[in-house]
Amino acid sequence: MSVLLGVALFGPAALLVLDRRRTQQAGLGVAALWLVVGLVDSDATLGRFAAAGFPVAVGTWLLVASISWPATRAVTRLTVAAAGLAAAGGALAADRADAVGALALAAAVLVVAARLEADGALVPALVAVVGVALVALGARADGASTLVLLGGALAAGAAAWRARRAGVVLLPLVLLVTSLHPTLEWWHALVVGAAATVLAGRRPHVAGALWAVAAGALGAGALLLGATAVLLAAALHPALALTALPGLAVAVTAVADLHSRWSLVLAALAALTAVRLWRRPDDGALPGRPSDATVASVAIGAWLLLAPETWVSATALESWGTGALIAVVAGAVGAFLAASFTEATYEAPEVEVADPLYVERDPGWAWPASLASLAILAISGGALVASVVS
């Protein structure tokens, strides 16, 4: 299995010679390969790399497969390079400093990709880089938890802000690095959860990412909500918001154990976010065959919704699988009976959603600001390395 892990880690370098369409297809293949590695032997290692980081790699390459713009080879190659760095960072998660370092390198590569996209990507890239710099500062041995949470929220929100663009591949690793910090507090989750609730109506994929950060602050539901954030960013269909329910259930259960009056506020924000997530996107659905990335996202989303206990062990999920099975059977029987006694027709909704529209060009100050942010990132990374060495 170590050989297969090595292929999953270093094999994607071959994708650097492909065009965008072939890269989309190959990215889905790499995601499937990582899924096989994780399911067959999640304890496999190759040097300092570990297969236990497969959820980050699967999510990263699924997002690569969903990217639909632009079609230039340069941006495609930079995206592949950033995805490879991010997947490797997930495999190095046992050493948090290495994971943060991989995240910083991937963010720097994506700044260049954002410059080449030339359609308003630099501002989110700037925010993401600043967020990663804050995570690097906070991830030091004596780092501040507030910096990690603030940086993680900024980086995750910026990565998810432009779905189906190069920067989105940062999202899984950002969520993992943020959730690894052991000293985040409940009020951190309250601030990020409030931001997620505000954005849920217009930016559901950003709301999912922020709730994953909030769940990381609580140490509950982070993996489930992180998976939902990735699926929403890949497929953009409102039905995939249903997959947030198991993660929210775990988060609300954890909040109930905090014995704080503010925990009720956080639970209310979680419920309100869940309601707002099911608004149809303004772009609407597209007729015709859905993309391979959308099909994969729907399949993983169904798995996550029906059997989340296979993803993460949590008290709130002990009976979820049984309840989900009963609900599916009851729904199927009810639909059959309703169809038998009525002549009304039912048309299944389309599952492919149009690409979001973004600003056509970057503001003049964005590129100098991005260069300054890269300098800040280098300083923050140096501080992290110095703290680890000392």
N, C-alpha and C positions, 0 to 999 in steps of 0.2 A: 504493500500500500504506500510505502514511502516513495516508490518510483512514480506512482500515480499522482501523489502529492507534488512531486517535483515537476511533472508535466503540467499540472494545473497552475503551479506558480510561475514557471518560466516559459511554458509553451505559448502563452499569449503574445510573446515577442514576435512570433510569426505573423500576427495580425497587422503589424506595422506596414506591410506592403499591400494591404487590401484597401478597396474603396469603401465608402460608407455603407452601401447596401450589403456587401459581403461581410463587413465588420459587424453589422447588426446580427446577421445569421450566426457568425462565428462566436459572437459574444454570448448568445443563447446557449451554444454548445459548451463554452467554458463554464457558464453557470451550472449547466447540467452535470458537468464533470466534477465540479466542486461539491454539488449535492450528493453525488455518488460517494465521493471521498468521505464526506461527513456521515452519511448513513451507514456505510460499511465499516469504517474504522475511524471514529473521531479522535482516537488517542494516538494516531500515527504522527510521527515527527520526522523532520528532515533538518538536521542541524538545530538551529534555533527556531525554525518554523514549525508550527503545529497545525494539524488539521482541525483542531477545536475552533479555529477562527473561520470555519466554512460559512456561517450565516452572513458575515460581512462580505465575503467573496461572492456568494450567490447573489446577494442584493446588488453589489456593485456591477457585476457583469449583466444582470438583468436590466439594470438602468442603461448600460451601454447599448444593449439591444433595442431599447426604446427610443434612443436619440434619433431624431429625424431631420435635424437641421444644424448647421449647413452641410453641404455635400463636399466641401473642399477636402483634399487629401491631408493638408497640413493640420487642420483642426481634428480630423479623424485620428491621425497618428498621435497627436498630443492627448486626445481623450483616452486612447488605448494605453499610452504611457502612464497617465494619471491613474487609470483604473488598475493597472498592474501594481503600481506603488501602493494604492489603497488596499488592494487584496492582500499584498504582502504584509502591510501594516496590521491587518486583522489577524494574520497568522503569527504575528509577533506580539500579540496582545498580552501575553504573560509578562512581558517587560513593557510597562506603560510608556516609558521614555522612548523606546524604539517605535512604538505605535504612533506616538505624537510626532516623532521625527518623520515617519512615512507620511503622515497627514500633512505636515508642513511642506514637504517636497511636492506632494500631489497638488496642494493649493497653489504653489508657485507655478507649476506647469499649467494649471488651468487659468491663471491670469493671462499668460501668453495666448492660450486658446481663446479666451474672451476677447482679447484685443483683435484677433484674426476674425472672429465672428462678426464684429462691426455692426451689431444690431442691438446695442444697449446692454451688453453683458458685463461691462467693466464695473459698473456700480455694485451689482451683487457680488462680483468677484472680489472687489475691494472690501466689502463687509465681511465676506467669508475669510479672507486673509487676516483681517484684524481679529476676528473671532478665534481663529486658530492660534494667533499670537497670544491672546489672553489665556487660551487653554494651556499653551506651552509654559507661560509664566506661572499659572496656577498649579500645574502638574509637577512642579519641583518638589523635592522631599519635604520642604516646609511651605508648600504653596497654599494659597487661600482658596477655599472651596467656592466662594462667591465668584472669583475670576473664572474658575472652570465652568460654572453654570452659565455665567453671562457669555463667555466665549463660545461655549457649546451651543447656546441658544442662537447667538448671532450667526455662527457658521452653519448650523443646521437649517435655520430659516433662510439664509442666503442661498444655500445649495439647492433647497427645494423650491425657491422662488421662481426659478426658470426651469420648469419641468421640460423634459425632452431636449435639453441642451447640455453641453459638455460639463458644466459645473455641478450637475446633479450627482455625478459619480462620487463626490465627497460625502454624501449623506450617510451611508451605512457606517463608515469609519468614524465620522464625527459622533454619531450616536453611541457607538461602542466606547470610544475614548471618554466621553462624558459620563457614561454609566459606570465606568471603572473607578471613578473617584469615590472614596469611601465615606467622606465626611459632609456630604451635602445635607441640608436640613429641609424641613417641610415648607418653610416660608419661601424658599427658593422655588419650590414646585408651585406655590400659589401665584407668584409673579409670572412665571412662564405659562402656567395654565390660563391665566387671565388673557395674556397676549394671544394664545392659541384660540381662545373662545372668540375674540374679536375678529380674527382672520379666518375663522372656519367657513364663513359664508362665501367669501370671494377666493380664498386660497386654501382649499381643503388639504392639499398636500403639505403646505407649510404648517397648518394646524396639527396635522398628524406628526410631523417632525418635532414640533415644540412639545407636544404631549409626551412623546418618547423621551425627550430631555427631562421633562418634569417627573416622569416615572422613574428615570434614572436617579433623580434626587431622592426619591423615596425608597429606592432599592426594590421596586415592585413593578412588574408588568413592562419593564423596559424593552425586553426582547420582543414581546408581542406587539407593543405599540411601535417599536422600531421597524418591524416587518411590515406593519400596516402602512407606515409612512413611505416605505420603499415601494410598496404595491400601488399606492395612490399616485406617487410620482411617475411610475412607469406606465400605468394604464389610464389614469385620470378619470375613470368612470365612477360615478357616485355610489354605485352598488358596492364597490370595494370598501367603502367606509364601514360597512357592516363588520368587517374583520377587526375593527377597533374595539368591538364589544368585549371580547375576552380580556384584552389588556386593560380597558377601563374598569372592568369588574375587579381585577386584581388590584389596580391602583386605589379604587374606592374602598376595598376591603382593608388595604394597608392604612389608608387615611383614617378609617374608623378606629384603628388601634392606637392612634396618636393621642387620644384624649385631649384634644384641643378644640375650642369653639371654632377656630378657623378651619378645622378639618371639614366641617359642614359646608363652608363656602367652597372649598376645593372640590368636594363631591358634587355640589350644585353646578360648578363650572364644567366638570367632566360631563355631566348629563346634558347641559346646554350645548356643549360642543358636539356631542353625539347627535343631537337634534339638528343643529345647523349644518353638519357634514352632509346631510342627504339632500341638499338643494342641487338641482340639476345645473351642470356647468353652462355658462353663457354660450360656449361654442357649440353645444349640442352634440348629438351622436351622428356618426357617419354610416351610411348604408354600405353593404358589401362585407367581404370577408375581413375579420379583424386581423391585425398584425400578429406575428408570432410572439412578440413580447407581451401583447395584451392577453393572448391565450394562456401563456405561461403564468402571467400575473393572476388571472382568474382562477387557474388551477391551484396555485399556491394559496391564494386567498380563500378558496373553499376549504382546503386542508387546514389552514389556520383557524377558520371559523368553526369547523366541525370537530376538530381534534386538537385544540391548543395545548392540551396536556402532554402531547408528544413533543412540543417545542420547549416547554419550561415547566418545572415543578412548582406548583403554588396551591395553597389551601383552597383558594377561591375557585379553582378549576377541577377539584376532585370529581365532581359529578357533571361537569360541563358536557363531556362527550355523550353521556347517556341522555342528558336533556336535549342536546342538539339532534340526536338520532330520533327521539320521540317527536320533536318539533317537525323534522323533515317528513317523517311518516304521516303525522297528522295533517301536515300541509298538503301532501300528495293525495291523501284520501279526501280531504275537504275539496281540493281542486277538482278531483274526479267527480264527486257528487254534484258540485256546482255546475260542472260542464254537462252532466247528464240531464239536468233539469232546466237547462236554459239553452236558447238558440243563439245567444250572444257569442261573438267570435273574440278570440284573444290573440294578440300579436306580440310576440316576444320582442323586447326592446333591443336595439342595437348596442353592442358592447364596445365598439370602437369610437373613440372621442377625438375630435379634431384637435390639432396642435393649438396651444394658446398663442395669442398675438402679443408681441413684445415691442418695446420702443425700437424704432428703426436705426437710431444712431446713438453713440455715446456722447455725453457732454464733454466739452473741451478740457475740463479739469480732471476727468476721470483717470487718464493715463498717468499724468504726474503723481496723482494721489495713489495710484496703484503701485508705482515705483517706490513711493515713500512707505507704503504698507509692506512691501516686500522687504525693505530695509528693517522695519520694525519686527517683521517675522524672523529675519536673520538674527537680530539681537535677542529676541525671545528664545529662539532655538539655542543660541549660544549660552544663554543663562541656564536653560534646562540641562544642557550637556555639562556645564561647569558644576551644577549642583549634583548631578549623578556621579561625576568623576571624583568630586571631593567627598 
